[in-house]
Amino acid sequence: MKLKLSYSITIYLIVVFIIAYVFSNLGSIQEHTLGFIFYLVLIVIAFYFFLSRYSCKLDIYGSTLHIRYLMPWNKNVHIDLKSFKYFDYGRGFYNLISERKKGFMNLLRYPYDTIVLSEGPDFSTNILILKVNLRLGQFNKLLNYLKTSVGLNLTDSNGSGGYFW
């Protein structure tokens, strides 16, 4: 079995925003070039930081998980899921109805989802923390795949101090 999930939709929104910003400010580019570039870079950095910092493509072939991040400073991940038996997860700020939220109830919450994999149910040995930003609805597909096809058990890591607020 395999599972393929693609980049977050926010990556495409950044490109659309840049194009719209350039076309809407064509008249002011010649007069205020430095200001135009400064605000464009500032807005794109803020957009990236709050919405698509860990945007990635995710593939699972059999029991091997491959995460390819869009930005080069996030290292790509290749994991054999057979070495883990339990997992927990925390949702970012955009999922308002999840019972496993991270952070406060505002936009200062984390802009990505987190999966914590462990060998034991107490999350004290062989812990791996993965940060992903997938399209809406795809994270639930990933969770269902980890439960049904891979056979990982969902448990609560709060007993070991917790990894989420």
N, C-alpha and C positions, 0 to 999 in steps of 0.2 A: 504494500500500500504506500501511497505517497500523498503529500499535502504540499501545495504551492500557494503562498500568499505574497502579494506584491506591495509596493511602496504606498505610504499614506497619501491620501488625496491632497494633503496640504502642500506637498512638493509641487504639484501641478498648479495649485493656487498661488504659490510664490511666483512662478513663471508668468501666469496670467496677470498678477498684480504688477510685476515689473513692466510688462508690455503696456498695460493700461496707464501706468504712471508716466511712462515715456511719451505716449501719444497724447495724454491730457496736458502735458507740460512742454510741448514742442516750442511754443512761443517764448517761454522763459528760459530755455536751455542756453541760448546765446548770451542773454544778459546776466544770468545767475548760474553759470555752469558749476562753480564750486559748491554753492548751496544746494543745487539740484543733486549733485553726486553725493554730497554729505547726507542729505535726508534720505535718499534712496538706499544707501548703504545702511544707515541707522535703522530704517524701517524693516529692511530685509533681515538684518541680524536679530531684531526683536521678534519678528515673525518666526524665524527659524528657532530661536531659543524657546519661545512659548508654545509652538505648535508642532515642530517636526525635528526635534533634536536627535532622536533615535530612530528616525525613519529607516526602514529596512525591508529587504525581501527575505522571506523565510521559506525554506524548503525542508521537508522531512521525507527521506527515502528509507523505508524500513524503520530502523531505530536510530538513524543518524540525522541530527538536526544541523542545518546549515543556515546561519544568519549572515547576510551580506548588507552591511550598513551603507547608506548613501554617502555619508561624509567619510573621508579617508582617515580622520583622527579617531574614529570609532573602529576598533579592530574587529575584523570578521571572526565569527565563532563557528567552530565545528565540534559537535559534541556527540558522543555515543550515549544515547538515552538508556541503554541497558544497565549502566552503572548507577542509575538512580531509581528509587522506588516511590518517593513521595514528592509532592510539589504543593506550593502555595502561590497565590498571586495577589497583586494589588492593582487597582485601576486608577487611571489618571483623572484629571479634573473634568474631562468631557463626558464621562459616564456618570451621570447624576443619580442613577437608580441602583448602582451596585452596592452590595453590602460589604465589599472589600475595598474601600476607598483608601487612598493615600493622601495625607495632607489635610489642609483646612478646606472649608466649603467656599472657596473662591478661586480666582484665577491664579493665585500663588501656589496652588497645589501642583504636584508634579505633572508635566505634560507628556507622560509616557506611561506605559504599563510595565509591570515588573513581574517576572516569574522567578520563584526561588525553588531550586531543585535540591533534593537531599537524599542521602542513602538511608537515613533513619527517620522515624516519625517525630523525634525530638529536635531535629534540625541542628544537631551538634557535630555531625561528621560529614565530610564530603559535601559541602554546601557550594552551590553555584547560583549566582544572581544574574539574571538576564534582563536587560532593559530593551523594550521594543516599542515602536510606534507603528501600528498597522492601520489599515483602513477600518472604519467603523464596521462592526459585525465580524471582522475576521479574527479578532482576538478570541471571541467565543468559539469559533471554529477550531482554533488552535487548542483551547482548553478541552473541548470535546474530543479532539483527536488524541490528546495526551492521555485522557481517561480511557477511551474505548480501544483505540488501536494500539497504543504503546503500552497501556496497562499501568500507568502511574496512578497512585492514590492521592486524592486531594485531601489535605489535612491543614490544620491551622497552626501556623508557626508562632502564635502568640505565647504559647507555653515556654518557648525558649527565649523570650525577650521580645520577640516579634521583629519583623523587618519593615513594618509599615507603621505610620502614626495612628 
